[in-house]
Amino acid sequence: MSRRGVAVLVAVAALAWLPAAPAAAQPADVADVSARVDDIQLPVADIDAPIADVESTTEQGAETVVSLSTDVLFAFGSAVLPASAPARLAGLIGPVPRSGALKVHGHTDSVGTPQANLELSRARADAVATAIRGARPDLALDVQGFGEDRPVAPNERGGEDDPAGRAQNRRVELRFTG
C-alpha cells in the first residue's frame, strides 16, 4: 500500500476516535485538516495462519475415505449445503471409478439426543448424495447416517467437553474402492 493510502487509513481511524462535535459546530474547511504524513510505519500481523481443510483423504485397507468437515459444509444443526458445495464435491469424487460404488456416511458429535443426531447425520448424508448424483449419475450410492455411534475422536476427555474431538466427529465420509 502506498504511503498516501496508509495516511488516509490512519486519518480515517483517527477521526473515528474523536469525540462527536457539538450540534452547533460547523464542519472544518478541508484545507484546515489536510497535512502531509511521511513517517508512518504500521506492523503487519502474520496472515499465514493455518486454515482447516474442507476434507481429508485416507486409505483404510482397500477403501479410500474422503472425510468432509461438516463444520465447513453445513451451518449448525442444518443439512442445507451452500451453493458452492456441488462443484467442490464433484471434484472430490473424480477418482471414483466409472459406474462404481460410493458410500456416503453421515456422522455427528454427541451433543443433542441420539435420535436427533441420527436424523441430522442422515439428512446431511442425503444432501451430499443429492449433490453427487447431480455430478455423477453413474455411481451407485449407499447413503447412511450413523449419528454419534462411530466417533473418530473422543467427544470428552477426563469428563470435560473436548471441542476439537467433537469437531472431528462432525463429518460426512465418502468411501470407495478402486
N, C-alpha and C positions, 0 to 999 in steps of 0.2 A: 504494500500500500504506500502511496506517495506521502511525503511529509504534509502536504496540504490536506490530503484525506484524513490523516491522523489528527491534524489540527482541528478539522471540522468535527471529528468524532469527540475529541476532548472538549471542544466548546459546547457541543450538544449535551454531553454528560455534565458539564459544569452548570449549565442552565437548569438542568433537572434538579440540582441540589439547592438552587437559590430559593429563598422564601418567596411566596407569591407577593406581587406588588399590590399596594392598596388600590382600591377601586378607582380613586381619583387620580392616580398616577398616569402620566402619559407615556407611551412607549418611547424608548430611546431612539434617537436617529441612528441609522445603520452605521454611519461614519463614526459615531461615538463608541461603538462596541467592537470595531474591527481592529485587529492587531496582528502582527507577524509573529509566528511561533516557529522557532528554529530547532530547539534542543529537546524535543520530546522523544523519550525512549520508553516504550512500554514492554514489559516482559510478555512473552508468548507462552501460554500453557502448552504442555505436551498433549497433542491431539492424536497420538498414535496408541491410544488405549485399546485393548483388545475388544473386538466385537464378537458376540456369540454367533456361531454359525446357525443357520436355519436347520441344517441336517448334519448327521454324521453317518459314515458308512463303515460297516464292519463285516467280517466274514465269520459265520458260525457254522462250522462244518462245510457242507457243500452249498449252504444258503448265504446269499448276500442280504444284509439287513441295512436298510436306509432308515434311520430314526429321525423323524421330523419333530422339532420342538413345537409343542402346541402353544407355548407362550408367545411365539412369533407368529404362528398361523392364525390363532383364534383369540378373541377377547375373552376375558374371564367369564366362565360359565356359558360360553357361546359355542355353537357349532357352525357359524357362518364364516366361510372363507373370504378373505379380501379378494378384490377383483384381479390382483396380480398373481394370485396363487396358481391358477390353472397353467399358465405358461411356465412357471417355475417347476411345477410338478411334472409337466411334460418333459422338461429337460432331465429331470432326475430318473425317469423311467426309460430313458433311451437305451440303457444296457439290457433291459428285459428282452429276452428272445421273442421274435415274432410269433404270435399266437401262443405265447407262453402263459404260465400261471403266475399270478401275483396275489400274495396275501396282503390285505390292508387291515392292520390290527390297531385298535384304539386303546389307550391306557390313560389312567388318571392317577393323581396322588390320593391320599387318604382323607383329605378334607371333605366334609359332607357325608351324606349317608351312602352306604354301599349301593343301594338301589339308584340313587341319583347319579353316582359316579359311573355305574354300569350304563345307564341311559345316555349320559354325556359322552362316554367313550364310544358307544355305538353310533351316536349321531355324528361325531367328528370323523370316525372311520367312514361312514356313509358319505359325508361331504367330500372327503378326499377321493373316495372311489368314484363319485359322480364326476369330479374334475378329470380324473384319469380316464374314465370311459369316453369323455369328450375328445381326449387326445389320442387314445389308443383303444379303439373299439375291438381290436383283435384279441385283447387279453382276456383270459378267464380270471375273474376276480373272486377271491374268497374274503368276504368282509365280516369282521367280528369286532366286538367290543369286550374288553376284559375288566373294565373298571379299575379298581385298585388292587386286583388279585395277582398281578405279575410285576411287582416293582423291580427296578434295576438298581435302586439305591434305597437306603433307609429313609423313611419319612420322619423318623425321630432318632435322636442319639442321646442315650442316657436319660430318657424320659422327657427330653426337651425337643421342641419342634426343630426340624432341620430343613430350612427353606431351600438349600442347594439340592438336597436329596429329593425333596418333593418336586422341584423343577425338572429333574432328570426323569421322574416318573410320568410327568405330563407329556405324552408323546403319541404320535401315530407312526407305526412301523410299516414299511414296505418290504416284503420278504419275497425273494425269488431265487431260483437256481438257474445256472447257465451262463 
